[in-house]
Amino acid sequence: PSQTWVKCPERMSLMSALERNGQTFSFRLAVDDLPPGVHYATIDGIDSNDAARGPLFRLPVTVVKPHSAVVDASNPTKSLNDDEAITLRENGIDFSMSYKLDAGAPNRRFLEVPSIAEWVTFKIKSSNASPSETSPSRVLIHAIPFVRGDIPNTEIQLKRLIQVNEGYEKEFSMKVKGGSTLEVCLQLLWLANAASTSVVVDVEFHSFLTRGPTLVASQPVAISAGREFARFGAAANLRTEKLNPSASLDTVQRTIRPSTYDIVSGSADRDIMPPSDAEIKANPDLTPSNGTEIFNMFLKYDFEIDSDKPIKVTPVATSLFNQLYDSPLDTQIWELRDSNSQVLECGSSMHHANAVSLKKGKYTITFHTRHPSRQVLEEMKDLPFQLLMSTDSLDCKIYSELDKASTPAVTGDGRSEVGLKVLRKGSFQDLYVSRPTGDLPSWAKPGDLMTGKVSLDKGKSGVTSMQLTYVVPPKSSVKKLNANSLPKDEEDDKTLDEIIFASKVSYLATIRKKNATTYKELSDQLLQENSTSIPLLSELLSYAKESKLEGDDSKELVRVNAIQK
């Protein structure tokens, strides 16, 4: 080993890599006496019979000892040198670090992140007693939370170039992962700063205890198609926090499957993986042409845009996205074409393509990937593709009462959302986010997934936000019971003659017992006008039952019999 704090065996027998499939050995690290910072060592394997060959293998060893490990409640302040120190705050989780920055020299500090922390705030202040004539000083701040492969550091790192002068004070925030190590590096730019400068960085950790154990794999707040709301909570276990939640949806995710696929052999010149040096050494008869053949698979996806207005669409193969050296497949390239076969956009598995504005019509995506095994490609011929389609933002209301969130369509009962409030340390707040009550996009189909974010402090949505999803439900076709069987009001459709005739029938009923002669004359006249009128015939039957008919050959009796028939 190159350093005394690394202990390993002095000798080992090096076997064939093909026969043993690799070898292992143990080593120990004595890091208790190491100062805070980064320490590097190597373990070299030297041929005992021929040391001049140099190392047969070299194992790098990197140890990061956090600066936060040298302070505690009994010793809250530790001087790192004559000009720099680190201080543990009274709450036991926050730190204050002083930096003396020289031009071109990076100054690195490492802190242990509390296990339940979700984001961190940096407050940078100038501490120069006498500012230099060359001020303001240009300082680069670079902070990286080491998340052990959970998410690329480049996506969550903080990198800012600031100008520090007398009285300067600025605040930055970034996400962290609880239990990891946070690096905070400051550097004074050498080109524009000849004189050194001093700054103080206050580090404050925050948490609402709403995320899962990792930044990428944390479950989103999901509202299913058959439910009106989703429940989550916020806890202030580290410190008193400001709670000011908001939620919205602004993207529709649609999943499509391939319509056709084709697997072909690759080029004999370019798509042959030659044998490795170890394989050639084991079998000298092998030639480059005896390598492994690589197969190509082409998947075709067809989809249609139904919106009358153009929609910004970003295609992505989600299951394979953001994988490079650990990708299960080889090359992953896709092309988006319109109905005229014009290429509109292309992309790969590592970087999001630009959103394309698509008009109403039919489109095709061609996806190309490779693998040495034809069987693997056959089994992946149903690979889903995802379309990220932008839409107008839809607000989702957040309540503290379950009954309000479970009835989001109800209005006018004096309900109010959760507004700005203070969440005291150690307290917990139940929150319910309801589905959007506004109109969904007309082109959204049942089964599509709407995505957005829910923020616990909309003033710091970049570090307090979680993903919010809502499954598009079937469109409503509800109708009022028996609405189609109710009799229609035909009053407005009657003619003037029909209205006069109905008035005469009503008048006939009023003179039934008053004037029999007039009644008979008017009834005979009305029968001549309309002998099938139901109201008139009903009135005449009522009159016949009340009157006394004389003789079997009475005209009235004949008329009554005719009416009854």
C-alpha positions in Angstrom: 0.0 0.0 0.0 1.0 3.6 -0.7 -0.1 4.9 2.7 0.4 3.6 6.2 -3.3 3.8 7.1 -4.0 1.0 4.6 -3.2 -2.6 5.8 -3.2 -5.6 3.4 -1.5 -9.0 3.0 2.1 -8.9 1.9 1.7 -11.7 -0.6 -0.9 -13.5 -2.7 -0.8 -16.0 -5.5 -2.2 -14.5 -8.7 -4.3 -17.1 -10.7 -5.7 -17.1 -14.2 -8.7 -14.8 -14.5 -10.4 -17.2 -16.9 -10.0 -20.2 -14.5 -10.8 -18.5 -11.2 -13.2 -15.8 -12.5 -11.5 -13.2 -10.4 -9.8 -13.2 -7.0 -10.4 -11.5 -3.7 -8.4 -10.3 -0.8 -9.0 -8.4 2.4 -7.5 -5.1 3.6 -8.1 -2.8 6.6 -8.2 1.0 6.9 -7.1 2.8 10.0 -8.7 6.2 9.6 -9.2 7.3 13.2 -6.1 9.6 13.1 -6.7 11.0 9.7 -7.6 14.7 9.5 -10.9 15.8 7.9 -11.0 15.8 4.1 -10.2 13.5 1.2 -7.4 10.9 1.5 -6.2 8.7 -1.3 -4.1 5.6 -1.4 -3.4 2.6 -3.8 -2.7 -1.1 -3.3 -0.3 -2.3 -6.0 0.2 -5.9 -7.0 3.9 -6.4 -7.8 5.5 -9.5 -9.4 7.9 -10.8 -6.7 10.2 -12.2 -9.3 10.2 -9.2 -11.6 9.5 -5.9 -9.9 10.6 -4.0 -12.9 7.4 -5.0 -14.7 5.5 -2.5 -12.6 2.2 -3.1 -11.0 0.2 -6.1 -12.3 -2.9 -4.5 -10.8 -3.7 -1.3 -8.9 -6.6 -0.9 -6.5 -7.5 2.7 -5.7 -8.7 3.5 -2.2 -10.5 6.9 -1.4 -11.5 7.8 2.1 -13.6 10.9 2.8 -13.6 11.9 6.5 -16.4 14.5 7.1 -15.5 17.7 8.8 -18.7 17.4 10.8 -17.1 14.4 12.6 -14.6 16.5 14.5 -17.3 18.6 16.3 -20.0 17.5 18.8 -22.0 19.0 21.6 -19.1 19.0 24.0 -16.7 20.4 21.5 -18.9 22.5 19.1 -16.0 24.5 17.5 -12.9 23.1 15.7 -10.2 25.2 14.1 -9.0 23.8 10.8 -6.1 26.2 10.5 -5.3 29.8 11.6 -8.0 31.3 9.4 -10.7 28.6 9.1 -13.0 26.8 11.5 -16.2 24.7 11.7 -18.9 25.2 14.3 -21.8 23.0 15.3 -24.9 25.0 16.1 -26.9 24.6 19.3 -29.6 22.6 17.7 -27.0 19.9 16.9 -27.7 19.6 13.2 -26.7 22.9 11.6 -23.1 24.1 10.9 -21.3 27.3 10.3 -18.1 27.2 8.3 -15.5 29.9 7.7 -13.5 29.9 4.5 -10.2 31.6 3.6 -10.2 31.5 -0.2 -7.0 31.9 -2.3 -7.1 32.4 -6.0 -7.4 29.2 -8.0 -7.3 26.9 -4.9 -10.5 24.8 -4.3 -11.5 24.6 -0.6 -13.5 21.4 0.1 -15.6 20.6 3.1 -17.6 17.5 3.8 -20.7 17.2 6.1 -22.8 14.2 7.2 -26.4 14.7 6.3 -29.0 13.9 9.0 -30.8 10.7 8.2 -34.2 12.4 7.8 -33.0 15.6 6.0 -34.5 16.3 2.5 -33.0 19.6 1.5 -30.3 22.0 2.7 -30.0 25.8 2.7 -26.7 27.6 2.3 -26.4 31.2 3.6 -23.2 32.7 2.2 -21.9 35.9 3.9 -18.8 38.0 3.4 -16.5 38.2 6.4 -13.7 40.4 5.1 -12.7 42.9 7.8 -11.2 45.2 5.1 -12.4 44.6 1.6 -9.7 44.6 -1.0 -9.4 47.1 -3.8 -10.1 44.4 -6.3 -13.5 43.5 -4.8 -16.0 42.2 -5.6 -14.5 38.8 -5.6 -15.8 36.1 -8.0 -16.4 32.9 -6.1 -17.6 29.6 -7.5 -19.7 27.5 -5.1 -20.1 23.8 -5.9 -22.2 21.5 -3.7 -22.8 17.8 -4.4 -24.8 15.3 -2.3 -23.3 11.8 -2.7 -26.3 9.5 -3.2 -24.4 6.3 -4.2 -25.8 5.9 -7.7 -29.4 6.7 -6.8 -29.4 9.7 -9.2 -26.7 11.3 -11.3 -24.9 14.0 -9.2 -25.1 16.3 -12.2 -28.9 16.5 -11.9 -29.0 17.6 -8.3 -25.8 19.4 -7.7 -25.6 23.2 -6.9 -23.2 25.2 -9.0 -23.3 29.0 -8.8 -20.8 31.8 -9.6 -21.3 34.7 -7.2 -19.7 38.1 -6.7 -18.8 38.7 -3.0 -18.3 42.2 -1.8 -18.6 44.0 1.5 -21.9 43.1 3.2 -22.7 40.4 0.7 -25.3 37.8 1.8 -27.1 35.2 -0.4 -29.1 32.1 0.2 -29.2 28.9 -2.0 -31.1 25.6 -1.5 -30.7 22.1 -2.9 -32.0 18.6 -2.4 -30.0 16.1 -0.3 -30.3 12.5 0.7 -30.5 11.6 4.4 -27.5 9.6 5.7 -25.3 10.6 2.8 -22.2 12.9 2.6 -22.5 16.4 1.4 -19.5 18.2 -0.2 -19.4 22.0 -0.2 -16.6 23.4 -2.3 -15.7 27.0 -2.7 -13.1 28.4 -5.0 -11.9 32.0 -5.7 -11.4 32.4 -9.5 -7.7 32.9 -10.2 -8.1 35.1 -13.3 -10.0 38.0 -11.8 -9.0 37.8 -8.1 -5.4 38.5 -7.1 -6.2 39.0 -3.4 -7.7 36.4 -1.1 -11.1 36.7 0.5 -13.0 35.3 3.4 -16.6 34.1 3.6 -18.8 32.3 6.1 -21.3 29.6 5.0 -24.2 28.7 7.3 -25.6 25.3 6.6 -29.2 24.5 7.6 -30.9 21.1 7.1 -34.6 20.9 6.5 -37.2 18.1 6.2 -41.0 17.5 5.9 -40.6 13.7 6.1 -42.6 13.3 3.0 -40.3 11.5 0.6 -39.2 7.9 0.5 -35.6 6.8 1.3 -34.2 7.8 -2.1 -34.6 10.9 -4.4 -35.5 9.1 -7.6 -37.3 6.0 -6.3 -39.6 7.9 -3.9 -43.2 7.2 -4.6 -45.3 10.1 -6.1 -48.5 11.4 -4.5 -50.9 9.5 -6.7 -54.6 10.1 -7.2 -56.3 7.1 -8.9 -59.1 7.4 -11.4 -61.6 6.1 -9.0 -60.6 8.3 -6.1 -61.1 12.1 -5.5 -58.0 12.7 -3.4 -54.7 11.5 -2.1 -53.4 11.8 1.4 -49.9 12.7 2.6 -48.4 14.5 5.5 -45.7 16.9 6.6 -43.7 16.7 9.8 -41.2 19.2 11.3 -38.8 16.9 13.1 -35.6 18.9 12.5 -36.8 22.5 13.1 -39.8 24.7 12.8 -40.8 24.9 9.1 -43.0 27.2 7.0 -45.8 25.3 5.4 -47.4 26.9 2.3 -48.6 24.0 0.0 -49.7 24.1 -3.6 -50.3 21.5 -6.3 -50.8 21.5 -10.1 -50.8 19.2 -13.1 -49.2 20.2 -16.4 -48.2 17.1 -18.4 -50.1 14.2 -19.9 -48.2 10.9 -20.1 -49.4 8.4 -22.8 -48.0 5.0 -23.2 -47.8 3.4 -26.6 -46.8 -0.1 -27.8 -45.0 -1.1 -31.0 -47.2 -1.9 -34.0 -44.4 -3.8 -35.9 -40.9 -5.1 -35.1 -38.0 -6.5 -37.1 -34.8 -8.2 -36.0 -31.9 -8.4 -38.5 -28.3 -9.4 -38.4 -25.7 -6.7 -38.2 -23.0 -5.7 -40.6 -20.2 -8.2 -41.0 -17.7 -5.4 -40.8 -19.1 -3.3 -37.9 -21.5 -5.5 -35.9 -19.0 -8.2 -34.9 -17.6 -8.1 -31.4 -14.0 -9.5 -31.7 -12.7 -12.1 -29.1 -11.1 -10.7 -26.0 -7.3 -10.9 -25.5 -7.9 -13.6 -22.8 -10.0 -15.7 -25.2 -7.4 -15.4 -27.9 -4.7 -16.3 -25.5 -6.6 -19.4 -24.4 -7.4 -20.3 -28.0 -4.8 -19.0 -30.5 -6.8 -20.2 -33.5 -9.5 -17.6 -32.9 -9.6 -14.7 -35.4 -11.6 -11.4 -35.3 -14.2 -13.0 -37.5 -14.9 -15.5 -34.8 -16.4 -12.8 -32.6 -19.9 -12.4 -31.3 -22.5 -11.3 -33.8 -24.7 -8.3 -32.8 -28.3 -8.2 -33.8 -30.4 -5.1 -34.6 -34.0 -4.6 -33.6 -36.3 -2.0 -35.1 -39.6 -1.1 -33.4 -42.3 1.0 -35.0 -44.8 3.0 -32.9 -47.8 4.6 -34.5 -49.8 7.3 -32.6 -52.3 10.1 -33.4 -52.7 13.6 -32.1 -56.4 14.5 -31.7 -56.1 18.0 -30.5 -57.2 20.9 -32.7 -54.4 23.0 -31.2 -50.7 22.0 -31.5 -49.3 20.0 -28.6 -45.7 19.9 -27.4 -44.7 16.3 -27.3 -41.4 14.7 -25.9 -41.0 10.9 -26.7 -38.9 8.8 -24.3 -38.2 5.1 -23.7 -38.7 5.5 -19.9 -37.6 2.0 -18.8 -34.2 2.4 -20.6 -33.7 6.1 -20.1 -30.7 7.5 -18.3 -28.7 4.3 -18.4 -25.3 4.2 -20.1 -22.7 1.7 -19.0 -25.3 -0.3 -17.0 -27.8 -0.4 -19.8 -29.2 -3.9 -20.6 -29.2 -3.1 -24.3 -26.7 -1.6 -26.7 -27.4 1.5 -28.8 -30.8 3.1 -28.4 -31.8 5.7 -31.0 -35.2 6.8 -32.1 -36.7 9.0 -34.8 -40.0 10.8 -34.9 -41.6 11.2 -38.4 -44.9 12.7 -39.6 -47.3 11.2 -42.2 -45.0 12.5 -45.0 -42.0 10.6 -43.5 -40.3 13.9 -42.6 -38.0 13.6 -39.6 -39.2 15.9 -36.9 -36.9 14.9 -34.0 -34.5 12.2 -32.8 -33.2 11.1 -29.4 -31.2 8.6 -27.5 -31.3 6.9 -24.1 -29.3 9.5 -22.2 -30.6 13.0 -23.0 -34.2 14.3 -23.4 -34.9 15.4 -26.9 -36.4 18.8 -27.5 -40.2 19.0 -27.2 -41.8 18.9 -30.7 -45.0 20.9 -31.5 -47.3 18.4 -33.2 -50.5 19.3 -35.1 -53.5 17.1 -35.5 -52.5 14.0 -37.5 -50.8 10.7 -37.5 -47.1 10.1 -36.5 -44.6 7.3 -36.3 -41.6 6.6 -34.0 -38.9 4.2 -35.1 -36.7 2.8 -32.3 -33.4 1.1 -32.9 -31.5 -1.0 -30.4 -28.9 -3.8 -30.5 -27.9 -6.9 -28.5 -25.7 -10.0 -29.0 -28.6 -12.3 -28.2 -31.5 -12.5 -30.6 -33.7 -14.2 -28.0 -33.3 -11.1 -25.7 -34.5 -8.9 -28.5 -37.4 -11.2 -29.2 -38.5 -11.0 -25.6 -38.3 -7.1 -25.6 -40.3 -6.6 -28.8 -43.2 -5.1 -26.7 -41.1 -2.4 -25.2 -43.4 0.5 -24.2 -42.7 4.1 -25.3 -43.9 7.1 -23.5 -45.2 10.4 -24.9 -44.9 13.4 -22.6 -47.5 16.0 -23.8 -47.6 19.5 -22.3 -50.9 21.0 -21.4 -52.3 24.0 -19.5 -51.7 23.9 -15.8 -54.6 22.5 -13.7 -54.6 23.5 -10.0 -55.4 20.9 -7.4 -56.7 22.2 -4.1 -55.1 21.0 -0.8 -57.2 20.7 2.3 -56.6 19.7 5.9 -60.0 18.0 6.3 -60.8 14.7 4.7 -64.5 15.5 4.0 -63.5 18.5 2.0 -60.9 16.7 -0.1 -63.3 13.8 -0.8 -65.9 16.1 -2.3 -63.9 18.5 -4.5 -66.8 19.3 -6.8 -68.8 20.8 -3.9 -68.6 24.6 -3.7 -70.3 27.3 -1.7 -70.0 25.7 1.7 -67.4 28.1 2.9 -64.5 25.6 2.6 -60.9 26.9 2.4 -57.6 25.5 1.4 -54.5 25.1 3.5 -52.7 28.4 3.4 -49.5 29.8 4.9 -48.9 28.4 8.4 -46.1 27.6 10.7 -45.3 24.0 11.5 -43.7 23.8 14.9 -40.8 21.5 15.6 -42.1 18.0 16.5 -45.6 18.6 15.0 -47.4 16.8 12.1 -50.0 18.0 9.6 -52.2 15.7 7.6 -52.8 17.0 4.1 -55.2 16.0 1.3 -54.7 17.0 -2.3 -57.9 16.7 -4.4 -58.3 15.9 -8.1 -58.5 18.9 -10.4 -61.9 20.4 -10.7 -61.2 22.2 -13.9 -61.8 20.7 -17.4 -59.3 18.1 -18.4 -57.8 18.4 -21.9 -60.4 17.3 -24.4 -57.8 15.0 -26.1 -56.8 13.2 -22.9 -58.0 9.5 -23.0 -59.0 7.3 -20.1 -55.9 5.6 -18.8 -53.6 8.5 -19.6 -51.5 9.7 -16.6 -51.4 13.4 -15.8 -48.3 14.5 -13.9 -47.3 17.6 -12.0 -45.9 18.5 -8.6 -47.1 19.2 -5.1 -45.0 21.7 -3.2 -45.0 22.0 0.6 -43.6 25.5 0.4 -44.4 27.1 -3.0 -41.7 29.7 -2.3 -39.1 27.0 -2.4 -40.8 24.6 -4.9 -37.4 23.5 -6.3 -36.5 21.6 -3.1 -39.9 21.0 -1.4 -41.7 19.4 -4.4 -42.8 15.9 -5.0 -44.3 14.4 -8.1 -48.1 14.4 -8.3 -50.0 12.0 -10.6 -53.6 11.6 -11.6 -55.1 8.9 -13.8 -57.5 10.2 -16.3 -60.9 8.6 -15.6 -63.6 7.7 -18.2 -65.5 10.7 -19.4 -68.9 11.4 -17.7 -72.1 10.6 -19.6 -74.5 10.9 -16.6 -78.1 11.8 -17.4 -81.0 12.6 -15.1 -83.2 9.6 -14.4 -86.3 9.4 -16.8 -85.3 12.7 -18.3 -86.1 11.4 -21.8 -89.5 9.9 -20.9 -91.0 13.1 -19.4 -93.9 14.6 -21.5 -92.8 17.5 -23.5 -94.5 20.8 -23.0 -96.4 21.4 -26.2 -98.2 24.5 -25.1 -96.2 26.7 -27.3 -96.9 24.4 -30.3 -100.7 24.7 -30.2 -102.5 26.8 -32.9 -105.0 29.5 -32.2 -108.0 27.3 -33.1 -106.9 24.6 -30.7 -106.5 27.1 -27.9 -110.1 28.5 -28.6 -111.5 24.9 -28.8 -110.0 24.0 -25.4 -111.4 27.2 -23.9 -114.9 26.3 -25.1 -114.6 22.8 -23.5 -113.6 24.5 -20.2 -116.6 26.8 -20.5 -118.9 23.9 -21.3 -118.0 22.4 -17.9 -119.0 25.6 -16.1 -122.6 25.7 -17.5 -123.3 22.0 -17.1 -125.8 22.6 -14.3 -126.7 26.2 -15.1 -128.2 26.1 -18.6 -129.0 22.7 -20.2 -130.2 24.2 -23.5 -127.1 26.2 -24.0 -125.0 23.2 -22.9 -126.6 21.0 -25.6 -126.3 23.5 -28.4 -122.6 24.2 -27.6 -121.7 20.5 -27.2 -123.4 19.7 -30.5 -121.3 22.5 -32.2 -118.1 21.2 -30.6 -118.8 17.6 -31.6 -119.2 18.8 -35.2 -115.8 20.6 -35.0 -113.9 17.7 -33.4 -115.7 14.5 -32.5 -112.5 12.8 -31.3 -111.4 15.3 -28.7 -110.7 13.4 -25.4 -111.4 16.3 -23.1 -114.8 17.0 -24.9 -115.9 13.4 -24.8 -115.0 13.1 -21.1 -117.1 16.1 -20.3 -120.1 14.8 -22.2 -119.9 11.4 -20.4 -119.8 13.2 -17.1 -122.9 15.2 -18.1 -124.7 12.0 -19.2 -124.1 10.4 -15.8 -125.5 13.3 -14.0 -128.6 13.8 -16.3 -131.7 11.6 -16.4 -132.2 10.1 -19.8 -135.8 9.6 -21.0 -136.7 6.5 -23.0 -134.5 3.9 -24.7 -134.8 5.8 -28.0 -133.7 9.0 -26.5 -131.3 11.0 -28.7 -129.2 11.6 -25.6 -129.0 7.9 -24.9 -127.9 7.2 -28.4 -125.2 9.9 -28.2 -124.0 8.5 -24.8 -123.7 5.0 -26.3 -121.8 6.3 -29.2 -119.4 8.2 -26.9 -118.8 5.1 -24.7 -117.9 3.1 -27.8 
